[in-house]
Amino acid sequence: MPELAWADADVQWQSYRSRFIRPDGRVVDTGNRDVSHSEGQGYGLLFAEHFDDQATFDSILTWTRKTLQCRPDRLHAWRFDPGAQPPVGDLNNATDGDLLIAMALARAARRWNRPELREQARSIYADVLRLATREVGGRLVLLPGVTGFVTPSGTEINLSYLIFPSLIEASSLGDQARWRRVVHDGVGLIDIARFGRWDLPPDWLRLNPPHAPVPAPGKPPRFSYDAVRIPLYLEWSGLLTAPLLNRFRTYWSAFGDGLPAWVDLATNARAPYPAPSGFHAVAECTGLVLPPGSMPAAFPSVASDPDYYSASLTLLARIVWTERHSP
């Protein structure tokens, strides 16, 4: 792993850990009634591995297995709601959470020489491939969850669930050709998902071949809190090509510091409130506001983030920049 590129890197991790990770290992979504998600547990595991915090990693993993790995396969229930009875009321998975968890396990296996974690990652990846991928119009697409996203009117997907570094990690652990197809076909879908004034991908996309993909009916046709992660995951895996970069850069440069939290891809209307600082961290990391590879002079701080999600984007963007640019 590369050396940390930020003088305050440990401070940023300590701030995140103290604000969002409970002593028992539960990562808390402070902007959403203090629920927890498999996504948040995955981010927590990735952060703990990156900062070489094995004790926190193990506490997060223990809580995640005990609480969310309650399905008949190796995937994870997507949400824990401490105010509900039972707290895990829906056993469906969220595929991005599974991909984050598996990636963290594989990385931790290398860092700490714990081969049992690699085997756990392998089993999660195998079930994602078996249960949460589907052939649609000649593409091998990633379903957002095992159930609920395939209907007679089409298949709904979330392009931000394509966590490309995790998909590449998966290809090293088995079924290489199929995982490479998921990567290739996912990039292809991002390339053609161009909507609104800035040719942006929506949070949710419906596929119904032979018709062209459209923003998923029944959901706001927005580039927003989900889709903002797409350029970050592309950059992390070295797949943010110049044409893709320029599409996102055009959007960011149109607003600068006044970036809205979302833009409607059908009407070009924008949110009446600003994007949180985590969005700006994504832009700084991926070269959307600076020449690619330039180190930001003032990177957003986790301490200034308003909630779990924005802080997660900020810390993840810092890690992506470090891993992409450290010697």
TACORTA-V900666 format. One record per pair of residues at least 24 apart in sequence whose ideal C-beta (glycine too) atoms are under 8 Angstrom apart, sorted by the first residue. I is the first residue (numbers start at 1). GAP is how many residues later the second one is. Records with the same first field share a line. If there is no record, write none. Layout:
I=GAP  GAP
This chain:
1=49  106  110  322
2=320  321  324  325
3=323
4=47  318  322
5=290  316  317  320  321
6=293  312  316
8=293
9=42  309  313
10=41
12=289  290  291  302  303  306
13=34  38  40  302
15=286  287  288  296
16=31  286  295  296  299
17=30  31  36  39
19=283  289  292
20=24  288  291  292
21=35  38  39
23=36
24=35  39
25=31  33  34  35  36  37  38  39
26=34  37  41  54
27=33  281
28=280
29=278  279  280
30=277  278
31=275  276  277  278  279
32=276
33=48  50
34=48  49
35=44  45  46  47
36=43  44  46
37=41  42  43  57  60
38=26  30  38  39  40  41  55  56  59  60  62  63
39=39  55  57  58  61
40=57  268  272
41=27  35  56  59  60
42=54  55  56  57  58  59  61  62
43=57  269  272  273
45=55  56  59  60  63
46=54  57  58  61  270  273
47=268  269  272
48=56
49=55  58  59  62
50=57  269
52=59
54=54  58
57=47  51
61=44
64=37
73=54  58
74=46  49  50  52  53
75=49  52  53  56  57  71
76=25
78=67
92=53  54  55  56
93=39  52  53
94=50  51  67
95=33  37  47  48  49  50  66
96=48  62  64  65  67
98=26  29  30  34
99=29  62  64  67  68  71
100=63  66
102=26  64  67  68
103=60  62  63  66
106=63  66  67
107=62
118=55
121=48  52
122=51  52
125=44  45  48  49  50  54
126=48  49
128=42
129=41  46  49  50  53
133=45  49
136=71  73
137=70  72  73
138=71
139=46  49  50  68
140=38  41  42  45
141=41  44  45  48  66
142=40  44
153=53  55
154=52  53  54
155=51  52  53
156=48  49  50  51  60
157=32  47  48  50
158=45  46  47  68
159=27  30  31  34  42  43  46  68  71
160=43  66  67  68  69  70  73
162=24  28  68  71
163=70
164=69  70  72  73  75
165=68  71  72
167=70
168=69
183=56
187=47  52
189=24
190=40  44  54
191=52  53
194=53
195=26  70  71
196=27  67  68  69  70  72
197=71
198=25  49  52  53  56  65
199=48  51
200=27  47  48  51  63  65
201=26  29
202=25  63
203=24
215=50  51
220=42  44
221=43  44  45
222=40  41  42  43
223=28  39  40  42
224=37  38  39  47
225=36  37  84
228=47  51  54  85
229=53  84
231=51  55  57
232=50  53  54  81  84  85  88
234=52
235=50  51  52  85  89
236=84  87  88
238=86
240=46  47
245=41  42  43  47
248=38  40
249=38  39  40
252=31  36  37
253=35  36
256=33
259=24
276=29  30  31  33  34  37
277=24  27  28  29  33  37
278=27  31  32  33  34  35  36  39
279=31  34
281=32  33  36  37
282=31  35
284=33  37
285=32  33  35  36
286=31  34
293=32
295=26  30
296=25
